[in-house]
Amino acid sequence: TAVNIGYSCKMLTDDMTEVFVVTGHTVLEVREELRKAREKMMDASRSVGNGFSSKEKLSSSKLTSVLEAIAGEYALVINGHSLAHALEADMEVEFLETACACKAVICCRVTPLQKAQVVELVKKYKKGVTLAIGDGANDVNMIKTAHIGVGISGQEGIQAVLASDYSFSQFKFLQRLLLVHGRWSYLRMCKFLCYFFYKNFAFTMVHFWFGFFCGFSAQTVYDQYFITLYNIVYTSLPVLAMGVFDQDVPEQRSMEYPKLYEPGQLNLLFNKREFFICIAQGIYTSVLMFFIPYGVFADATRDDGAQLADYQSFAVTVATSLVIVVSVQIGLDTGFWTAINHFFIWGSLAAYFAILFTMHSDGLFRMFPNQFRFVGNAQNTLAQPTVWLTIALTTVVCIMPVVAFRFLKLDLKPELSDTVRYTQLVRKKQKTQHRCVRRTGRVGSRRSGYAFSHQEGFGELIMSGKNMRLSSLALSSFASRPSTSWIETLWKKKGSEGSGAGSPSGTADKTLKV
């Protein structure tokens, strides 16, 4: 039954080199069957030198090399009695080696505990992410043991659904869960973490550079309210929208190109390398964020000739530059724009300026004179063209290297997702051009959809039946029938025409008959 189900769900195919069935009832029988299976696989392998011994315990990297060394496709089917011996401590590594060398492994007639033990064995030696899916109460242990548990709600009850992380009604939805929603979730999480580290390093490291000029006296560059609201109001909603709605390719393309799932398996989007790149980018941004305004304010003056360099003006300039730079950066990181993304990004910028002008207004100063002393500082600072040029220069210098790097990477070493997006844009452009050509052809053409002729056609000839060739046998058979069909009428008409042509008094005869 297990083999037949394996073939029906295409886990087993006729193209496989061999399907090993382990049915031993003793430890020796199971060990011997596993050994024979490994020997057959290694004999058919091209790289015999990369083989393995049945006695050595292999790490995950060694098991990977074993998988690469095996030539051909194999499958393993093992029942519950044999699995009980294969999961023993002295044989579990041999069983895992053999299973890892196979393309498909089917464990049939097993207990709920054995299901969980198989998952735990893979977690222990493979160091990978496991997923277990089930529809009944006997799958609860397996679902809880795996990293990700999926329950199917059906006739077996809802025990598996209650114990799982995700649930759906049919098994076929697992493909969409992994290739679409799972991949999007991984992409969003990685982008969220990278941007979170970047914006906080860019925000915090400015204080470190400022410490060299204030004697490390713990004086802050920004206003205390800006420090409080930076992660709560100014930069929280845009990254939240990106973490919820962002996607690199549409769901149809995700299903069409399953290889897009590979970066998540290889942990390519967020690792130590990506983490240090985010930190380096944040430090680079903080350096420019501090030293460009510092260098400009050293010799800058206001429109009235007064000195522009003061603590509050410098704080407003740096804070404004920071909010604009991180907002532009998240705009570059966003791959799928929605109305919510636009609202959160532009709304965060609008909220920053609204709160900034409010905190430096006369009304708050009159209500809280000890808290909001710098009345009109934001209005006076942002009214200077030098300040806006400084902010623009800081933004361009911070963002341009990122844009240049991504452009070169897209041009020289594109990823599969970049290629899929480019293909999608080309298809859309071709469809648009095709529609324009069709519309232009319809507007320019003045032809009618119907054809008319100014000459007499062949309707009368067709209706007369003269172009129909009937054999003498068919004519005689039709003549013998008393039916008044159109064939009989045609026969009579032919006879009358022939008699009329043979005698010159045909017209008179017709007249007399009428």
PABA-21915 format. One record per residue (C-alpha): residue number from 1; x, y, z. Coordinates in nm, 3 decimals, always signed. Layout:
<atoms>
ATOM    nr         x         y         z
ATOM   NUM         X         Y         Z
...
</atoms>
This chain:
<atoms>
ATOM    nr         x         y         z
ATOM     1    +0.000    +0.000    +0.000
ATOM     2    +0.277    +0.243    +0.087
ATOM     3    +0.456    +0.178    -0.242
ATOM     4    +0.137    +0.226    -0.441
ATOM     5    +0.062    +0.554    -0.262
ATOM     6    +0.420    +0.662    -0.325
ATOM     7    +0.378    +0.608    -0.697
ATOM     8    +0.038    +0.778    -0.703
ATOM     9    +0.170    +1.094    -0.536
ATOM    10    +0.488    +1.083    -0.750
ATOM    11    +0.727    +1.037    -0.460
ATOM    12    +0.826    +0.718    -0.638
ATOM    13    +0.870    +0.712    -1.014
ATOM    14    +0.956    +0.453    -1.276
ATOM    15    +1.270    +0.649    -1.363
ATOM    16    +1.427    +0.573    -1.027
ATOM    17    +1.725    +0.342    -1.029
ATOM    18    +1.593    +0.124    -0.748
ATOM    19    +1.343    +0.130    -0.461
ATOM    20    +1.479    -0.038    -0.146
ATOM    21    +1.221    -0.204    +0.081
ATOM    22    +1.338    -0.277    +0.437
ATOM    23    +1.120    -0.539    +0.608
ATOM    24    +1.359    -0.703    +0.857
ATOM    25    +1.227    -0.811    +1.198
ATOM    26    +1.561    -0.831    +1.380
ATOM    27    +1.852    -0.595    +1.428
ATOM    28    +2.080    -0.807    +1.212
ATOM    29    +1.831    -0.826    +0.927
ATOM    30    +1.771    -0.452    +0.925
ATOM    31    +2.143    -0.375    +0.941
ATOM    32    +2.212    -0.616    +0.656
ATOM    33    +1.939    -0.468    +0.436
ATOM    34    +2.066    -0.116    +0.497
ATOM    35    +2.421    -0.226    +0.423
ATOM    36    +2.318    -0.389    +0.095
ATOM    37    +2.130    -0.077    -0.005
ATOM    38    +2.437    +0.142    +0.059
ATOM    39    +2.662    -0.096    -0.130
ATOM    40    +2.435    -0.092    -0.435
ATOM    41    +2.425    +0.286    -0.432
ATOM    42    +2.800    +0.318    -0.393
ATOM    43    +2.868    +0.062    -0.666
ATOM    44    +2.663    +0.270    -0.907
ATOM    45    +2.828    +0.590    -0.795
ATOM    46    +3.090    +0.745    -1.018
ATOM    47    +3.301    +0.893    -0.737
ATOM    48    +3.368    +0.588    -0.522
ATOM    49    +3.650    +0.765    -0.341
ATOM    50    +3.400    +0.994    -0.168
ATOM    51    +3.214    +0.702    -0.015
ATOM    52    +3.152    +0.637    +0.349
ATOM    53    +3.190    +0.361    +0.595
ATOM    54    +2.898    +0.213    +0.780
ATOM    55    +3.082    +0.231    +1.113
ATOM    56    +3.183    +0.597    +1.122
ATOM    57    +2.955    +0.869    +1.251
ATOM    58    +2.926    +1.146    +0.998
ATOM    59    +2.863    +1.513    +1.046
ATOM    60    +2.614    +1.711    +0.840
ATOM    61    +2.888    +1.827    +0.600
ATOM    62    +3.001    +1.468    +0.544
ATOM    63    +2.643    +1.359    +0.480
ATOM    64    +2.613    +1.634    +0.221
ATOM    65    +2.923    +1.507    +0.042
ATOM    66    +2.774    +1.157    +0.047
ATOM    67    +2.458    +1.285    -0.117
ATOM    68    +2.661    +1.451    -0.389
ATOM    69    +2.862    +1.132    -0.445
ATOM    70    +2.562    +0.911    -0.514
ATOM    71    +2.476    +0.871    -0.881
ATOM    72    +2.115    +0.795    -0.972
ATOM    73    +1.785    +0.827    -0.792
ATOM    74    +1.691    +0.587    -0.513
ATOM    75    +1.404    +0.550    -0.269
ATOM    76    +1.371    +0.378    +0.066
ATOM    77    +1.056    +0.216    +0.211
ATOM    78    +1.067    +0.091    +0.571
ATOM    79    +0.791    -0.041    +0.795
ATOM    80    +0.734    +0.014    +1.165
ATOM    81    +0.901    -0.310    +1.286
ATOM    82    +1.222    -0.239    +1.097
ATOM    83    +1.212    +0.131    +1.191
ATOM    84    +1.210    +0.042    +1.560
ATOM    85    +1.550    -0.128    +1.517
ATOM    86    +1.682    +0.136    +1.277
ATOM    87    +1.620    +0.415    +1.530
ATOM    88    +1.833    +0.251    +1.798
ATOM    89    +2.142    +0.440    +1.907
ATOM    90    +2.392    +0.207    +1.738
ATOM    91    +2.209    +0.207    +1.404
ATOM    92    +2.045    +0.549    +1.368
ATOM    93    +2.345    +0.700    +1.188
ATOM    94    +2.352    +0.415    +0.936
ATOM    95    +1.979    +0.460    +0.875
ATOM    96    +2.022    +0.835    +0.833
ATOM    97    +2.313    +0.788    +0.590
ATOM    98    +2.107    +0.557    +0.374
ATOM    99    +1.801    +0.780    +0.391
ATOM   100    +1.997    +1.093    +0.302
ATOM   101    +2.134    +0.924    -0.009
ATOM   102    +1.778    +0.855    -0.130
ATOM   103    +1.550    +1.099    -0.305
ATOM   104    +1.241    +0.978    -0.116
ATOM   105    +1.193    +0.790    +0.212
ATOM   106    +0.860    +0.633    +0.311
ATOM   107    +0.800    +0.512    +0.666
ATOM   108    +0.479    +0.307    +0.680
ATOM   109    +0.283    +0.151    +0.964
ATOM   110    +0.465    +0.352    +1.229
ATOM   111    +0.354    +0.474    +1.569
ATOM   112    +0.316    +0.843    +1.663
ATOM   113    +0.631    +0.819    +1.873
ATOM   114    +0.831    +0.681    +1.578
ATOM   115    +0.716    +0.972    +1.361
ATOM   116    +0.853    +1.216    +1.616
ATOM   117    +1.177    +1.016    +1.649
ATOM   118    +1.240    +1.032    +1.274
ATOM   119    +1.196    +1.410    +1.278
ATOM   120    +1.422    +1.439    +1.581
ATOM   121    +1.688    +1.229    +1.409
ATOM   122    +1.693    +1.462    +1.111
ATOM   123    +1.710    +1.768    +1.339
ATOM   124    +1.996    +1.618    +1.535
ATOM   125    +2.234    +1.530    +1.252
ATOM   126    +2.129    +1.739    +0.953
ATOM   127    +2.110    +2.076    +1.133
ATOM   128    +1.835    +2.185    +0.898
ATOM   129    +1.485    +2.323    +0.923
ATOM   130    +1.224    +2.049    +0.938
ATOM   131    +0.853    +2.063    +0.851
ATOM   132    +0.594    +1.808    +0.958
ATOM   133    +0.241    +1.790    +0.820
ATOM   134    -0.046    +1.578    +0.946
ATOM   135    -0.423    +1.559    +0.971
ATOM   136    -0.493    +1.352    +1.281
ATOM   137    -0.422    +1.313    +1.650
ATOM   138    -0.150    +1.056    +1.578
ATOM   139    +0.052    +1.329    +1.403
ATOM   140    +0.058    +1.571    +1.697
ATOM   141    +0.393    +1.448    +1.836
ATOM   142    +0.557    +1.478    +1.494
ATOM   143    +0.411    +1.825    +1.438
ATOM   144    +0.534    +1.950    +1.775
ATOM   145    +0.881    +1.802    +1.726
ATOM   146    +0.944    +1.969    +1.388
ATOM   147    +1.052    +2.328    +1.354
ATOM   148    +0.739    +2.408    +1.152
ATOM   149    +0.414    +2.219    +1.206
ATOM   150    +0.132    +2.216    +0.952
ATOM   151    -0.212    +2.075    +1.025
ATOM   152    -0.480    +1.971    +0.778
ATOM   153    -0.836    +2.029    +0.894
ATOM   154    -1.051    +1.742    +0.772
ATOM   155    -1.242    +1.437    +0.884
ATOM   156    -0.971    +1.333    +1.131
ATOM   157    -1.057    +1.622    +1.365
ATOM   158    -0.879    +1.940    +1.463
ATOM   159    -0.615    +1.801    +1.701
ATOM   160    -0.342    +1.843    +1.440
ATOM   161    -0.464    +2.194    +1.359
ATOM   162    -0.454    +2.302    +1.724
ATOM   163    -0.097    +2.175    +1.763
ATOM   164    +0.035    +2.325    +1.438
ATOM   165    +0.178    +2.659    +1.334
ATOM   166    -0.015    +2.673    +1.006
ATOM   167    -0.329    +2.498    +0.891
ATOM   168    -0.526    +2.457    +0.571
ATOM   169    -0.795    +2.231    +0.433
ATOM   170    -0.616    +2.039    +0.157
ATOM   171    -0.267    +1.897    +0.115
ATOM   172    -0.219    +2.068    -0.222
ATOM   173    -0.201    +2.406    -0.049
ATOM   174    +0.137    +2.310    +0.098
ATOM   175    +0.307    +2.410    -0.228
ATOM   176    +0.161    +2.759    -0.209
ATOM   177    +0.244    +2.785    +0.162
ATOM   178    +0.612    +2.712    +0.096
ATOM   179    +0.683    +2.865    -0.244
ATOM   180    +0.471    +3.180    -0.204
ATOM   181    +0.389    +3.275    +0.154
ATOM   182    +0.689    +3.105    +0.313
ATOM   183    +0.935    +3.266    +0.074
ATOM   184    +0.769    +3.607    +0.109
ATOM   185    +0.779    +3.574    +0.487
ATOM   186    +1.151    +3.497    +0.482
ATOM   187    +1.218    +3.787    +0.245
ATOM   188    +1.020    +4.033    +0.458
ATOM   189    +1.182    +3.919    +0.780
ATOM   190    +1.534    +3.955    +0.638
ATOM   191    +1.461    +4.300    +0.496
ATOM   192    +1.304    +4.406    +0.825
ATOM   193    +1.607    +4.298    +1.026
ATOM   194    +1.860    +4.453    +0.788
ATOM   195    +1.680    +4.787    +0.782
ATOM   196    +1.628    +4.780    +1.158
ATOM   197    +2.000    +4.741    +1.227
ATOM   198    +2.090    +4.999    +0.963
ATOM   199    +1.863    +5.277    +1.089
ATOM   200    +1.958    +5.226    +1.452
ATOM   201    +2.332    +5.224    +1.385
ATOM   202    +2.295    +5.537    +1.173
ATOM   203    +2.102    +5.696    +1.458
ATOM   204    +2.324    +5.587    +1.748
ATOM   205    +2.674    +5.624    +1.607
ATOM   206    +2.623    +6.000    +1.560
ATOM   207    +2.650    +6.030    +1.939
ATOM   208    +2.983    +5.850    +1.927
ATOM   209    +3.130    +6.099    +1.679
ATOM   210    +2.983    +6.387    +1.878
ATOM   211    +3.157    +6.257    +2.188
ATOM   212    +3.498    +6.357    +2.049
ATOM   213    +3.383    +6.722    +2.046
ATOM   214    +3.196    +6.731    +2.378
ATOM   215    +3.456    +6.546    +2.582
ATOM   216    +3.234    +6.237    +2.608
ATOM   217    +3.018    +6.423    +2.858
ATOM   218    +2.705    +6.219    +2.766
ATOM   219    +2.550    +6.520    +2.598
ATOM   220    +2.324    +6.411    +2.313
ATOM   221    +2.319    +6.549    +1.961
ATOM   222    +1.944    +6.527    +1.917
ATOM   223    +1.663    +6.670    +2.118
ATOM   224    +1.533    +6.439    +2.390
ATOM   225    +1.191    +6.418    +2.229
ATOM   226    +1.343    +6.322    +1.895
ATOM   227    +1.530    +6.037    +2.065
ATOM   228    +1.203    +5.917    +2.217
ATOM   229    +0.996    +5.940    +1.900
ATOM   230    +1.254    +5.818    +1.646
ATOM   231    +1.178    +5.445    +1.679
ATOM   232    +0.818    +5.492    +1.790
ATOM   233    +0.678    +5.737    +1.534
ATOM   234    +0.927    +5.846    +1.269
ATOM   235    +1.062    +5.507    +1.150
ATOM   236    +0.830    +5.238    +1.288
ATOM   237    +0.537    +5.235    +1.043
ATOM   238    +0.733    +5.227    +0.712
ATOM   239    +0.936    +4.923    +0.815
ATOM   240    +0.621    +4.760    +0.951
ATOM   241    +0.447    +4.805    +0.615
ATOM   242    +0.749    +4.658    +0.435
ATOM   243    +0.752    +4.360    +0.671
ATOM   244    +0.384    +4.290    +0.602
ATOM   245    +0.326    +4.370    +0.233
ATOM   246    +0.662    +4.347    +0.057
ATOM   247    +0.723    +4.090    -0.219
ATOM   248    +0.990    +4.059    -0.485
ATOM   249    +0.795    +3.868    -0.754
ATOM   250    +0.421    +3.794    -0.792
ATOM   251    +0.275    +3.469    -0.667
ATOM   252    +0.236    +3.331    -1.020
ATOM   253    +0.609    +3.370    -1.083
ATOM   254    +0.688    +3.217    -0.744
ATOM   255    +0.499    +2.904    -0.844
ATOM   256    +0.649    +2.909    -1.192
ATOM   257    +1.010    +2.931    -1.069
ATOM   258    +1.053    +2.706    -0.762
ATOM   259    +1.427    +2.779    -0.761
ATOM   260    +1.340    +3.116    -0.606
ATOM   261    +1.294    +2.923    -0.281
ATOM   262    +1.664    +2.833    -0.273
ATOM   263    +1.798    +3.152    -0.099
ATOM   264    +1.591    +3.068    +0.206
ATOM   265    +1.731    +2.716    +0.223
ATOM   266    +2.087    +2.845    +0.192
ATOM   267    +2.027    +3.137    +0.430
ATOM   268    +2.155    +3.392    +0.181
ATOM   269    +1.942    +3.696    +0.265
ATOM   270    +2.039    +3.732    +0.631
ATOM   271    +2.360    +3.590    +0.771
ATOM   272    +2.677    +3.718    +0.934
ATOM   273    +2.795    +3.878    +0.613
ATOM   274    +2.467    +4.064    +0.558
ATOM   275    +2.464    +4.168    +0.922
ATOM   276    +2.807    +4.328    +0.904
ATOM   277    +2.716    +4.495    +0.574
ATOM   278    +2.417    +4.658    +0.745
ATOM   279    +2.637    +4.772    +1.033
ATOM   280    +2.899    +4.913    +0.794
ATOM   281    +2.632    +5.099    +0.599
ATOM   282    +2.488    +5.242    +0.921
ATOM   283    +2.831    +5.356    +1.039
ATOM   284    +2.905    +5.511    +0.699
ATOM   285    +2.575    +5.699    +0.711
ATOM   286    +2.640    +5.823    +1.065
ATOM   287    +2.985    +5.956    +0.969
ATOM   288    +2.844    +6.159    +0.682
ATOM   289    +2.541    +6.257    +0.887
ATOM   290    +2.761    +6.421    +1.148
ATOM   291    +3.066    +6.555    +0.966
ATOM   292    +2.896    +6.711    +0.660
ATOM   293    +2.675    +6.944    +0.870
ATOM   294    +2.967    +7.001    +1.107
ATOM   295    +3.191    +7.112    +0.823
ATOM   296    +2.923    +7.333    +0.668
ATOM   297    +2.823    +7.498    +0.997
ATOM   298    +3.185    +7.584    +1.081
ATOM   299    +3.187    +7.878    +0.838
ATOM   300    +2.819    +7.919    +0.745
ATOM   301    +2.621    +8.234    +0.818
ATOM   302    +2.256    +8.329    +0.812
ATOM   303    +2.092    +8.561    +0.564
ATOM   304    +2.139    +8.849    +0.808
ATOM   305    +2.510    +8.777    +0.845
ATOM   306    +2.489    +8.617    +1.190
ATOM   307    +2.669    +8.295    +1.272
ATOM   308    +2.466    +7.986    +1.183
ATOM   309    +2.654    +7.741    +1.405
ATOM   310    +2.465    +7.678    +1.729
ATOM   311    +2.372    +7.363    +1.913
ATOM   312    +1.999    +7.358    +1.840
ATOM   313    +2.036    +7.445    +1.472
ATOM   314    +2.293    +7.170    +1.433
ATOM   315    +2.062    +6.923    +1.612
ATOM   316    +1.766    +7.011    +1.387
ATOM   317    +1.978    +6.977    +1.073
ATOM   318    +2.121    +6.638    +1.169
ATOM   319    +1.783    +6.503    +1.280
ATOM   320    +1.612    +6.619    +0.961
ATOM   321    +1.887    +6.466    +0.748
ATOM   322    +1.859    +6.138    +0.937
ATOM   323    +1.481    +6.107    +0.895
ATOM   324    +1.500    +6.188    +0.523
ATOM   325    +1.791    +5.949    +0.457
ATOM   326    +1.632    +5.650    +0.633
ATOM   327    +1.300    +5.721    +0.459
ATOM   328    +1.471    +5.722    +0.118
ATOM   329    +1.656    +5.405    +0.212
ATOM   330    +1.341    +5.215    +0.299
ATOM   331    +1.193    +5.338    -0.027
ATOM   332    +1.484    +5.173    -0.208
ATOM   333    +1.439    +4.854    -0.006
ATOM   334    +1.068    +4.829    -0.078
ATOM   335    +1.004    +4.602    -0.375
ATOM   336    +0.623    +4.610    -0.378
ATOM   337    +0.454    +4.946    -0.333
ATOM   338    +0.102    +4.974    -0.198
ATOM   339    -0.108    +5.267    -0.086
ATOM   340    -0.023    +5.178    +0.273
ATOM   341    +0.351    +5.200    +0.203
ATOM   342    +0.310    +5.543    +0.048
ATOM   343    +0.092    +5.660    +0.335
ATOM   344    +0.332    +5.539    +0.604
ATOM   345    +0.651    +5.674    +0.444
ATOM   346    +0.518    +6.016    +0.347
ATOM   347    +0.305    +6.027    +0.661
ATOM   348    +0.611    +5.965    +0.880
ATOM   349    +0.795    +6.253    +0.715
ATOM   350    +0.491    +6.478    +0.756
ATOM   351    +0.456    +6.373    +1.119
ATOM   352    +0.821    +6.455    +1.184
ATOM   353    +0.793    +6.810    +1.052
ATOM   354    +0.458    +6.863    +1.225
ATOM   355    +0.595    +6.751    +1.562
ATOM   356    +0.917    +6.947    +1.508
ATOM   357    +0.739    +7.275    +1.440
ATOM   358    +0.497    +7.209    +1.725
ATOM   359    +0.772    +7.152    +1.982
ATOM   360    +0.936    +7.484    +1.883
ATOM   361    +0.610    +7.680    +1.882
ATOM   362    +0.496    +7.959    +2.115
ATOM   363    +0.196    +7.764    +2.242
ATOM   364    +0.397    +7.481    +2.402
ATOM   365    +0.644    +7.730    +2.542
ATOM   366    +0.367    +7.917    +2.719
ATOM   367    +0.219    +7.594    +2.862
ATOM   368    +0.555    +7.428    +2.949
ATOM   369    +0.824    +7.698    +2.964
ATOM   370    +1.078    +7.472    +3.136
ATOM   371    +1.050    +7.192    +2.878
ATOM   372    +1.029    +7.376    +2.544
ATOM   373    +1.270    +7.667    +2.571
ATOM   374    +1.388    +7.696    +2.210
ATOM   375    +1.100    +7.889    +2.062
ATOM   376    +1.108    +7.927    +1.683
ATOM   377    +1.440    +7.748    +1.642
ATOM   378    +1.311    +7.496    +1.386
ATOM   379    +1.137    +7.766    +1.182
ATOM   380    +1.447    +7.986    +1.176
ATOM   381    +1.684    +7.699    +1.096
ATOM   382    +1.482    +7.546    +0.814
ATOM   383    +1.424    +7.890    +0.664
ATOM   384    +1.793    +7.910    +0.569
ATOM   385    +1.887    +7.786    +0.218
ATOM   386    +2.223    +7.668    +0.350
ATOM   387    +2.051    +7.422    +0.581
ATOM   388    +1.845    +7.269    +0.299
ATOM   389    +2.151    +7.244    +0.076
ATOM   390    +2.332    +7.067    +0.359
ATOM   391    +2.043    +6.825    +0.403
ATOM   392    +2.028    +6.758    +0.027
ATOM   393    +2.405    +6.704    +0.009
ATOM   394    +2.398    +6.464    +0.303
ATOM   395    +2.110    +6.266    +0.153
ATOM   396    +2.275    +6.234    -0.188
ATOM   397    +2.613    +6.132    -0.049
ATOM   398    +2.455    +5.871    +0.178
ATOM   399    +2.223    +5.720    -0.084
ATOM   400    +2.423    +5.737    -0.407
ATOM   401    +2.674    +5.460    -0.315
ATOM   402    +2.382    +5.228    -0.236
ATOM   403    +2.211    +5.307    -0.567
ATOM   404    +2.536    +5.263    -0.762
ATOM   405    +2.616    +4.931    -0.593
ATOM   406    +2.269    +4.790    -0.659
ATOM   407    +2.276    +4.908    -1.019
ATOM   408    +2.612    +4.741    -1.082
ATOM   409    +2.502    +4.424    -0.907
ATOM   410    +2.183    +4.412    -1.112
ATOM   411    +2.377    +4.465    -1.433
ATOM   412    +2.680    +4.246    -1.369
ATOM   413    +2.557    +3.972    -1.135
ATOM   414    +2.175    +3.960    -1.128
ATOM   415    +1.994    +3.714    -0.909
ATOM   416    +1.714    +3.489    -1.024
ATOM   417    +1.451    +3.719    -0.874
ATOM   418    +1.598    +4.011    -1.070
ATOM   419    +1.579    +3.810    -1.391
ATOM   420    +1.219    +3.712    -1.321
ATOM   421    +1.122    +4.074    -1.255
ATOM   422    +1.293    +4.187    -1.576
ATOM   423    +1.111    +3.916    -1.772
ATOM   424    +0.782    +4.028    -1.623
ATOM   425    +0.846    +4.391    -1.722
ATOM   426    +0.933    +4.285    -2.077
ATOM   427    +0.612    +4.082    -2.102
ATOM   428    +0.403    +4.372    -1.977
ATOM   429    +0.570    +4.607    -2.223
ATOM   430    +0.510    +4.368    -2.512
ATOM   431    +0.144    +4.325    -2.417
ATOM   432    +0.100    +4.702    -2.398
ATOM   433    +0.259    +4.753    -2.739
ATOM   434    +0.049    +4.473    -2.889
ATOM   435    -0.268    +4.632    -2.755
ATOM   436    -0.166    +4.973    -2.892
ATOM   437    -0.099    +4.821    -3.236
ATOM   438    -0.435    +4.646    -3.237
ATOM   439    -0.618    +4.961    -3.133
ATOM   440    -0.435    +5.166    -3.396
ATOM   441    -0.521    +4.911    -3.665
ATOM   442    -0.887    +4.916    -3.571
ATOM   443    -0.910    +5.295    -3.575
ATOM   444    -0.728    +5.335    -3.910
ATOM   445    -0.920    +5.064    -4.092
ATOM   446    -1.250    +5.157    -4.259
ATOM   447    -1.338    +4.814    -4.389
ATOM   448    -1.669    +4.662    -4.306
ATOM   449    -1.703    +4.326    -4.146
ATOM   450    -1.932    +4.211    -4.432
ATOM   451    -1.855    +4.147    -4.799
ATOM   452    -2.096    +4.256    -5.078
ATOM   453    -2.083    +4.181    -5.450
ATOM   454    -2.222    +4.394    -5.733
ATOM   455    -2.257    +4.092    -5.960
ATOM   456    -2.495    +3.800    -5.956
ATOM   457    -2.368    +3.521    -5.740
ATOM   458    -2.412    +3.145    -5.748
ATOM   459    -2.708    +3.131    -5.515
ATOM   460    -2.955    +3.029    -5.785
ATOM   461    -2.721    +2.758    -5.913
ATOM   462    -2.674    +2.616    -5.566
ATOM   463    -3.046    +2.619    -5.494
ATOM   464    -3.126    +2.456    -5.828
ATOM   465    -2.917    +2.151    -5.745
ATOM   466    -2.756    +2.126    -6.088
ATOM   467    -2.411    +2.111    -5.936
ATOM   468    -2.499    +1.800    -5.734
ATOM   469    -2.387    +1.472    -5.888
ATOM   470    -2.620    +1.184    -5.816
ATOM   471    -2.565    +0.832    -5.936
ATOM   472    -2.831    +0.652    -6.138
ATOM   473    -2.882    +0.406    -5.852
ATOM   474    -2.944    +0.687    -5.606
ATOM   475    -3.183    +0.859    -5.846
ATOM   476    -3.378    +0.543    -5.902
ATOM   477    -3.400    +0.478    -5.530
ATOM   478    -3.528    +0.830    -5.467
ATOM   479    -3.773    +0.799    -5.754
ATOM   480    -3.922    +0.482    -5.610
ATOM   481    -4.003    +0.653    -5.279
ATOM   482    -4.344    +0.824    -5.243
ATOM   483    -4.184    +1.097    -5.031
ATOM   484    -4.219    +1.463    -5.123
ATOM   485    -3.872    +1.562    -5.019
ATOM   486    -3.656    +1.820    -5.189
ATOM   487    -3.471    +1.541    -5.380
ATOM   488    -3.799    +1.432    -5.538
ATOM   489    -3.881    +1.789    -5.628
ATOM   490    -3.539    +1.822    -5.785
ATOM   491    -3.594    +1.504    -5.986
ATOM   492    -3.929    +1.627    -6.117
ATOM   493    -3.779    +1.960    -6.206
ATOM   494    -3.503    +1.792    -6.406
ATOM   495    -3.760    +1.585    -6.592
ATOM   496    -3.977    +1.883    -6.677
ATOM   497    -3.678    +2.081    -6.800
ATOM   498    -3.565    +1.791    -7.017
ATOM   499    -3.910    +1.751    -7.176
ATOM   500    -3.935    +2.124    -7.229
ATOM   501    -3.602    +2.133    -7.406
ATOM   502    -3.695    +1.836    -7.627
ATOM   503    -4.026    +1.979    -7.771
ATOM   504    -4.087    +2.329    -7.897
ATOM   505    -4.430    +2.333    -7.741
ATOM   506    -4.298    +2.304    -7.388
ATOM   507    -4.413    +2.652    -7.297
ATOM   508    -4.762    +2.589    -7.423
ATOM   509    -4.784    +2.265    -7.228
ATOM   510    -4.682    +2.445    -6.911
ATOM   511    -4.941    +2.708    -6.976
ATOM   512    -5.213    +2.451    -7.030
ATOM   513    -5.114    +2.269    -6.709
ATOM   514    -5.130    +2.587    -6.508
</atoms>
